Amino acid sequence: MNSPWTSRAVAACLGLAGVLGLVMTGCGGDKGAADNAVVYTEPGVNVPTAGGGTSAPAPSATTTAAAPAATTSATPAPAAAPTKSEGWGILKGKVVFGGSPPAAEDLVEKGKAPKDETVCAKDAPIKSERLVVDGASKGVRNVLVYIPKPTAVNEAAKAAAATAKVEFDQEKCVFEPHVLGVMNGATIALKSSDSVNHNVNAKLKANSPFNSVLSPGQGLPFVPSAGERTPAEVTCDIHPWMKAYWLVLDSPYFAVTNEKGEFEIKNAPAGTQKVVVWQEAVGKGGFVTAASGDEITIKAGDEPTTKDFTIDAGKILPGK
């Protein structure tokens, strides 16, 4: 039989019951119930007692209450805006083939032209120019690199492009050049160095398409009046293997890669520009980049901004 509680034990028990806000009949109750009755509060908050009053929590002898932890996370930083800067810069680089370079195919075998054999393929076969890859550097020739919507246009560069000497020739039954970039308003001098008739069938869209016959030694001027959204195919109906492409732009920011796949665009607006790379043998309309262009930040000054591009071998469409 338990001995009677002392008055000090009873007082301690009642004090604990006041803090917990619980009605208890004695301190000798069930241990599990006592464990479940623990109440945690924020520092400095009064706890109601069983009698309706409040009792401040007892301060710790060794520690002080910490400030409540922050419950809100930091606001994420906004995405970086396209870089804008004043001035002009240079964009240069290379377009290379990502794989084993394919062998150039013959469009017309030597001495076997179906028409005008005394001129066409008389001394050598006519090779396809659809995909020309340099064996050593893997650079791709005849690739268009351009800025379709520049943020600004350098007036000196525009004037130079508008007055540039642009020729489109037909020699040994081959168009020269195979890929042509030209600014809206510049004059394209159509000519034929062959001793047979040719025709230039330019399948333009923004400009009125035309089909002009050129007699031996004859020349005709053509001045485009609008920029084209994509390169236009040019053919010769007399010699159906002849094919070329023209790109007419409203600005001077374009280049065609050389035999090593190299290109350079001068006096380009500094800052973030969208640059398009196009090659005729690539699927999805010929676009190596996105059709609207890939963002490239061009730095101002004479030190070029260098950017190389790779043509995926798996994206080349079959054909000659």
Summary of the structure (lengths in Angstrom):
residues: 320
radius of gyration: 40.0
end to end distance: 109.3
largest distance: 133.1
contacts: 869
relative contact order: 0.18
helix: 11%
strand: 33%
